[in-house]
Amino acid sequence: MPPRLHLIRHAQGYHNLGPEYWNLVDPILTEKGKRQCLKLSDSFSSKSKVDLVCTSPMRRAIYTGLEAFGSVLQDREGRRLIALPDLQELSNFACDVGTDVVDLQKEMNEGNLAVDLTFVEEGWTNKTGRYEPIREKIEARARDTRLWLQARPEKEIVVVSHGGFLHFLTEDWEDGCKYDATAWANVECRTYEFVTDNGDCPSTEQSDNARMQETTDSRHRRGKINPPPTRESQKVLCEQALLGWAEQGYPIGT
């Protein structure tokens, strides 16, 4: 049976302080961001069930995973956080460009941090090719990420990514412009399950579409008592959100 996913937007980074900070390359967490991680660690009720933690290789996502779920990694000898380049943020703004893998590996080694960079290849920071900030490329890597997660043998997976990419990953566009180019607050956690093509939840087998849907309990945690938008409604919400992002100064996929 495909795993259940706990999807989290990273904690506050310095670029989240305002557009004037978007020129910072691969910014780290603020002190407030570090406190947010500790709060998430304390409040995350399913920590004992987590089998895998994977994050974007961007430093704000890696350190969110380490700060909030370090105890999960320490529970079993040899367990490491897995960094996945496809989880990186969308734009080619400096703040959404990662650190070269050689320098990133050096940083992880010097800190003796349990991070697996096997999937992070040279050139992952180039916003061209697979990581070009255009809609077709973003949708393709989002789908590939869903398929990768769907095929994992673990039952409970934590995924730390970014506010923009999480919309493409989940294909969930509700309230898409609540914050700057996202509906996800920093360290907000939502739980999703893979569903069948006709929307039945959860799915008991893998599928080529790897569709997912937020659980009812997760929606209730954030005050949503209405049913999730339909597949057709999500398509309309997507177009509205992308136009809204452009108006906010974040022109992605338009």
Stockholm file with secondary structure:
# STOCKHOLM 1.0

chainA/1-254         MPPRLHLIRHAQGYHNLGPEYWNLVDPILTEKGKRQCLKLSDSFSSKSKVDLVCTSPMRRAIYTGLEAFGSVLQDREGRRLIALPDLQELSNFACDVGTDVVDLQKEMNEGNLAVDLTFVEEGWTNKTGRYEPIREKIEARARDTRLWLQARPEKEIVVVSHGGFLHFLTEDWEDGCKYDATAWANVECRTYEFVTDNGDCPSTEQSDNARMQETTDSRHRRGKINPPPTRESQKVLCEQALLGWAEQGYPIGT
#=GR chainA/1-254 SS CCCEEEEEECCCBGGGGCGGGTTSSSCCBCHHHHHHHHHHHHHCTTGGGCCEEEECSSHHHHHHHHHHHHHHHHHSTTCCEEECGGGSCSCCSGGGCCCCHHHHHHHHHHTTCCEECTTCCTTTTCCSGGGCSSHHHHHHHHHHHHHHHHTCSCSEEEEEECHHHHHHHHTCCTTTTSBTTBSCCTTCEEEEEECCTTCCSSCSSCCSSCCEEECHHHHHHTTCCSCCCCHHHHHHHHHHHHHHHHHTTCCCCC
#=GC SS_cons         CCCEEEEEECCCBGGGGCGGGTTSSSCCBCHHHHHHHHHHHHHCTTGGGCCEEEECSSHHHHHHHHHHHHHHHHHSTTCCEEECGGGSCSCCSGGGCCCCHHHHHHHHHHTTCCEECTTCCTTTTCCSGGGCSSHHHHHHHHHHHHHHHHTCSCSEEEEEECHHHHHHHHTCCTTTTSBTTBSCCTTCEEEEEECCTTCCSSCSSCCSSCCEEECHHHHHHTTCCSCCCCHHHHHHHHHHHHHHHHHTTCCCCC
//
